[in-house]
């Protein structure tokens, strides 16, 4: 069960074949994620730049796993970040 299929079930969105994957493939870079900065509901604390945070975490994970960050599909990462922000 992918996150897109689960979203279809949760929100009553009809899914069929690759349509459930269309959200992920609609992104090509992290520049398309909006909003890029998050603040707390009550405004306490500093805003968090989610793009910088994501890039930093990606770099650390790739280093720990010995993975080449250049092989990461930024569009897929952007889709999952967008979903997390929502």
C-alpha positions in Angstrom: 0.0 0.0 0.0 1.6 3.3 -1.1 0.9 6.6 0.5 -1.0 7.7 -2.6 -3.3 4.7 -2.5 -3.8 5.2 1.2 -4.7 8.8 0.6 -7.2 7.7 -2.0 -8.9 5.4 0.5 -8.8 8.0 3.3 -10.2 10.9 1.3 -12.5 9.0 -1.0 -10.5 9.8 -4.1 -11.0 7.2 -6.9 -7.7 5.4 -7.7 -6.8 3.3 -10.7 -3.5 2.0 -12.0 -0.9 4.7 -12.3 -3.3 7.5 -11.4 -2.5 6.9 -7.7 1.2 7.6 -8.5 0.5 10.9 -10.4 1.0 13.1 -7.3 4.6 11.8 -6.9 5.4 12.2 -10.6 3.9 15.7 -10.7 7.0 17.1 -8.9 10.4 17.5 -10.6 12.4 19.5 -7.9 12.3 20.7 -4.3 11.7 24.2 -5.7 8.1 23.2 -6.4 7.3 22.5 -2.7 5.0 25.1 -1.1 5.1 26.3 1.6 8.8 25.9 2.0 8.9 27.4 5.5 6.8 26.2 8.5 5.9 28.0 11.7 4.1 26.8 14.8 0.4 27.3 15.1 0.8 29.9 17.9 3.8 31.6 16.3 6.3 30.6 19.0 9.8 29.8 17.9 11.6 30.4 14.7 10.3 29.4 11.3 11.8 26.2 9.9 13.1 26.1 6.3 11.9 22.7 5.3 14.0 22.6 2.1 17.3 23.2 3.9 16.3 20.7 6.6 15.4 18.1 4.0 18.6 18.6 2.1 20.7 18.4 5.3 19.0 15.2 6.3 19.3 13.7 2.9 23.1 14.4 2.9 23.5 12.8 6.3 21.5 9.7 5.3 23.4 9.3 2.1 26.7 9.6 3.9 25.6 7.0 6.5 24.4 4.6 3.9 27.3 5.2 1.5 24.7 6.3 -1.2 25.3 8.7 -4.0 23.1 11.8 -3.4 23.2 12.4 -7.1 21.1 9.3 -7.7 18.2 10.5 -5.6 15.2 11.5 -7.6 14.5 15.0 -6.3 11.0 15.1 -7.7 10.0 12.1 -5.5 11.6 13.6 -2.5 9.7 16.8 -3.2 6.4 15.0 -3.4 6.9 13.2 -0.1 8.1 16.5 1.6 5.0 18.2 0.2 2.8 15.5 1.6 4.5 15.7 5.0 4.0 19.5 5.1 0.4 19.2 4.3 
